[in-house]
Structures are given as structure tokens and as C-alpha cells.
């Protein structure tokens, strides 16, 4: 799946939206070949998805030395 800028004049795929599409999401033929979204609908979709899925922070390769941190606090 990938998101790209729309090069053609296509209407937004959200029901009731009459704007021209700015982006399209390619699903590589899974449901529909691609979905076209205007900037407002894409922003709204992103905000709703961010309520459901929050990415985790990247774990550091260096683990903090707990004994050293306790000594520094005292």
C-alpha cells in the first residue's frame, strides 16, 4: 500500500465530497485499484485513524544503567 499525489482530475471518493482529489491510496488490487481523496478528507481520515492506532516509540539500543541513575539522584 502506498500514498501518492494524484496527477489526474478525479473526484474525491468520500461520499458527499465534491472536491477534486489531491492524493490516492493504492491497494494493489485488493478491494479497488486505488482510492482518491482530497486534502480535507485525507486529513479527516488521518485524524480518525490516529485515534485508533498510536505508534510506539522506538526502543533505544542502549539500556539505561538503573544503578547509575539511582546514584546520581542521591
N, C-alpha and C positions, 0 to 999 in steps of 0.2 A: 504494500500500500504506500502511496506517495501523494504529496500535495504539490501542485504546480500552478503557475499563473495561467489564466485562460487566455488563449490567443485569438479566439473566435467570439463573435457576437452571439451569446447564448443566454437565455433567461435563467434566473436562479431556480433551482429545483424545489425549494421550500414552498409549500402550498400557501397561496395568498401573497407571495412576494412577487413583485413585477419588475424588480431591478435586473440589470444585466449582470451576469456572473463575472467575478474577478478571479476566482480560483476554482480548480476542480480537483477532486479526490479520486484517484484511480484505484479501483479494487481488483484490477486484472481479471475481470470477467466473472467474479464470484456471484454477485447479485445483479448488478448492472455494470456496464463497462466503466462509467465514470459518473460522479455526481458533481454538479456545478453549483457554486454558492457565491452570493455577493459578499462584500466585506462585512456588512452588518449581520447577516445570517451566520457567517463563519465565526464572527466574534461571539454571538449569542450561543452557538454550538460549543465553542471552546469554553465559555464560562460555565455552561451546564455540565460538560464533561469533567471540568476541573473540580466540581462539587463531588463527583463520584470517585474520581481517581486522583490521588495526590502522590506524586513520585517520591520515593525515599531518597534521602541524602546519600551521597557516595561515601562508602566506608574508607577511611584512611588506611594506608598500608602500614603506618606507624601507630602502634598502640601506645597510649599514654602510660607512663610508669606511675601507677597509683601510689606506690610508696613514696616516690619523689614529690608528688603533688601534696601528700599529707605533710611532709616535712616542710615544704615551702609555706603552707598555711600557718604553721605554728610559730 
